[in-house]
Amino acid sequence: MRKRYGAAALAVTLGVLLGGCGVGKNENYSAGMEAVAALEYDNAIALFTAAREAGENERLISRGEGLAYMGKTMYAEAAQAFETALSYSDGRVNNMDYDINYYLATAYYKQGELNRAIDVYNAIIALRREEKDAYYLRGVMYAEQGNLDMAKADFDRLVSIDKNDYDKLINIYGVLDENGYKETGQQYLQTAMDAGTKGMTNYEKGRICYYLEDYENARTYLEKAREEGGYEAALFLGKTYEILGDLNYAISVYNSYLENEEPNARMLNQLGLCKMRAEDYAGALTAFQSAINIEDNGMMQTLKMNEIVAYERLGQYEEAASRMSSYLSSYPDDEAAKREYEFLKTR
């Protein structure tokens, strides 16, 4: 139920993420990475220790330890592990170095050390002048610091590299909106629309209109996009009808998609949120739990929290408190959840 554009923006990688590099001679490391993917962070750290004792690749081990510590929200330890991984570089900068640096910057960010994160992005940009992710993430840092001019400079540079990357344009809008610069964010979207929509898909036009709060045009474009296929168009079409006040039709859009396509966690989550607005809390709970049951759904934290809220709205406070306890064991850095847990324990 919460949007965190800034935090979500930091989930950037260069494609060497949770795979088992070096399967065979790095067996413990590979098993450790599998444990990281399964959120079994303590087990992962034990496996990485075994990998080091077995003489496996030190650079991969340190990187894996960094990921495990990130999962445990031990960001200082994660940063140290990533720094150690970088120290094993042979001096020839490759994709692994960039991958580790992105994670290092995230660890700094999570500790509130935005300037150190910016330094990392500076170093990346110095070597890769066209590195869109680095410009974007450095812009995020500046926006969170309240430095709009520097944020705009990075976002403008990003747009100059690829003015047709509409996903990034919408991300820029989201970051600026979250940090109190909504009008500035909308200017990026309006400029894209004013430049001509001939090269845009109906989905891209509809989504941009949605964020420009031009909901009538958004509905028109998204209805066309839904006919062309893809869950994203149906998702935004439903959200548009929600804003226009037609919750029943929005629910029918979500259900229509789910009845004809494979289960989709994002669609089920939005269906649950819409049913919450319609005060159908039991229906919302069913939607959230159906999404939770989808393997590798990619949004488990959000779904778990929404499930807890649904139990609260149903008045099932004991169950909500029990689920919150489990939630906090997996996501211990959620301060808002900690406060809510204290409230639930009193009910």
N, C-alpha and C positions, 0 to 999 in steps of 0.2 A: 504493500500500500504506500510505499515511500519511493520517491524517485531520487536517485543519487547519481546525477550525470557525471559529477567530478570523479567519484569513486569508480563508476563503471568505465570511465574513460581510461583508467589506468590498466585495464585488463588487456594490454597489448603485448604481442609476442612476435617473434620472427620465424615461427614454424618449427622450433626444435623443442617443443614444450614438454609434454609428459610421456614422450616415447621412450622406449627402452633402447637407447643408443648402445651399441657394442654388445648385443646379446651374445652370450657364449663366454668370452673371457671376462666379461663384466657382469657375471650372473647376479651377485649380491646387489650391485647398483641397479640392474634392471628390475629386480624384485622390489627394491626400495622405491623406484619410480612408480611401480604398480601400486604400492602402498600409498604413495602420495595421491595418485589418481583416485584411490578409494577413500581418501581422507583419513587414513590410518597413520597419522604423523609420527607418533611415538615408535610404532613398528618400523616406519621408514627410517627414522634416525638410527635405530638399532641395526638395520640392514646396511646402512651407509657406513656405520662403524665396522661392521664385519667386512664390508668391501675394502675399507682402508687396510684392515689387518691382512686381507688376502692379496694386497698389492695391486688392486684394481685402479683404474684411471682416476687420479687425484682431482683433476679439474672437474670431471663429471660428478664425482662424489661431493665436492664442495658446493657445486651448483644444486645438486639434489638436496643437500642439507639446507641450503638457503630456502628452497621451495617448502620443505617440511617446516622450517621455523616460521615462514610466512603463514602457513596454515595454522600454526599454533599461536599466531599473533605475537610472536617474539621477534619484533622487527629489528632490534639492535643486533641480535644473534644472526638474523637473516642477512643483514647488511654485511656483517663480518664474513659470513660464509661466501657471499657473492664477491666481496673484495678478494678473498683468498682464491676463489676460482679464477678471477682475472689475473692474479699474480702468476698463475701457471701458463699464461699465454706465451707462445714462442716468439712474440714480437710481430707476427704477421696477422693483422687484424682480419678476422673472418666473421661470418654470420653468428657464430657462437658468442663472440665478444660482444656484438650488438645485443644479442638476446640477454646475456647476463647483465649488461649495463641497463637495459630497460627494467629488469627486475630489481637491480640495485636502486635505481631511481624511485621505484615504487616503495621499496623498503624505507628509503629516506622520507618519502612523502607520508607514509603511514606513521612515522615518528614525529611528524610535524616539521621536519627539516626541509622546507620547500626550497631554500636557497641551494642546499646540497643537491637536491633533485635537479634543479635548474642547471647546476654545473655539469651534471652528467649529460643532460640534453645538449648543452653547449658543446661538449666534447664530441657527441655523436654528429651534430650538425657541422662541426669543423671538418669532419672526415667525409660526411655525406651531405652535400649541399642541397640535395633534393629529397631529403628524408622526411616525408610528410608526417609520419607518426611523431617524430621528435618535435617538429614545429607545433603540431597540435597539442601535445602534452606539455610542452613548455608554456604554450599559451594558456592552458588550463591552470598551471601553477601561478602565472601572473594574474589571471582573473581571480583566483582565490586569495591572492595577496592584495587585491583591490587596485592593481596596476593595469587599468584598462588600456592605456596607450600601448604598453608593451604587449599585452594580450592581443590587441588588434593588429599590431605589427606582425606577430607570428601567424595569426589567422589569415591576414591579407596575403602573406607569403605563401601559405598553404593553398589558398584559392588561386594564386597566380601560377602555381605548379600544376594544378588540375582543377579548373573552374567547373568541370562537369561531375566532380565527386560529390553528388548530392547527399549521400550519407554523411560525409564529413561536414557539409554545410549545416545539416540538421543537428549534428553533434555540437558544432560551434554554437548554434542557437541555444541548445540545451544548457551548455556550460554558462553562457552569458546570462541566460534567464535565471539559473540557479543562484548566480552571484549578484543579482540585482541589476543586470543590464539587459533586460528583456528587449527594449526598443532597439538597442544596438544589435542584438542577435537577430531580430526580425529584419533589420536592414540587409543583412546578408541574404536572407531568403527572398526578400522583395527584389533585390538587385538581380538575383538569378532568374526570377520570373520576368522582370523587365527586359532582360537580355534576350528573351524569346524562349518559348517552350517547345519549339519544333523537335528538338533532340531529346525531350523528356518523355518518359513513359507516362501513361495515365496514373500509375501508382505514384510516381515521383511528383507529378503535379498535384495529385490529391493530398499527398502527405505534406507538401510545402504549404498548400492552402490551409490544411488543418492547423499547422503551427502559426500561420498568419492570422488564425481565427476567422478565416473566410469559409465558414462551415458549409454554406450552400454550394459553393463551387467544389469544395472538398468532397461533398456527397456525390456530386455529379461525376467527377473524375473517378472516384473510388468505386462507384457502381459499375462504370465501364471496366475498371481494372479488375474487379471481382469476376467479371465474365471472362477475362483473359487468364484467370487462374492465379494460384498462389495464396497462401494463408495471410500474408501481410496485408493485402488489400482488404480482405474480409475483416481482419482485426481492426484496421483503422476506420473502415466503414462503420463497424459496430460502435467504436468509440465516438465517431462523429454523431451517430444517432443518440448516443447517451448524452452528449453535450446539448443536442437539440431538444432533449427532454423526452424522447421516445424510447424508454427503457425496454418496453415489450418488443419493439421491432429490433432493437439492438440484440436482445437475447435470441431472437429468431435468427438473426444473421450468424451469431456464434454457433447456435445449435445446428443450423443448416450446414455449416462447414464441417462440424464435428460428425454429423451423421453420414457424410459422404467421403470423408478423408480419414487418414490415419490419425490417432490421438495426437494432440498438439498441446504442449504444456502452456505455452503463452496464451493460446486461445482459451484453454480451460481456466487459466488464471483470470483472464479478463471477464470470462463468463461469471466466475465466482465474484469478482468485484462488482459487476453489474447487478447480480442477484443480491449482494449486500446492500446496494443502493435501493433496491426494490424491497428490502427488508425480508427477503426470502433467505434466512440465515442457514437453514438446513440444506437448501439447494446450493448455497454458496460453499458450505462445508464439503458437500459431495464433489463439487467441481474441483476444489483445491486438492482434495485427497486423490481424485482421479489423476490429477497432474503429478502429484507426488509419486504415484505408482509408476510413472513413466521413467524407465531407466535412462540415466544420463540426460535428465531434462534440462540441465544447464541453469536452473534458477531455483535450486532447492531452498536456499535461505529465504528468499521472498515467499515461496509457497508455504514453508513451515511457519513463518510469522503470520501469514494470512489465515492459515488454519487455526492458529491460536486465537486470533481476533474473532473468527467465526464462533469458536467455542465460547468466548466471552459473551458475544452477542446473544448466544443461545442460553446464557445464564449458567453454563457448565464450568464454573470457576475452578473446581478441583481438577478437572481434566485439563483445563487451560494452563493451570499452574504446573501440572505434571509435564505437559508438553513444553512449557517454557523452560523448565529445568533441563530437559534434554536438549532444547535449542541452544541454551547458553553453554552447554558442554561442547557443542560444535562451533559456536560463534561467540566466544567469550569477550570480544571487544565491542559488542553492541551495547552501548551505555543506555540507550533508551529501553532496550529489552530488560536490562537489569532493574531499572526503575519500575517497569511494568510488573516484573516478577515480584517485587516487594509489595506492590499493590494487590496482586493476585493472592498472595499468601495470607492477606488479611480478610479475604472474602470467604 
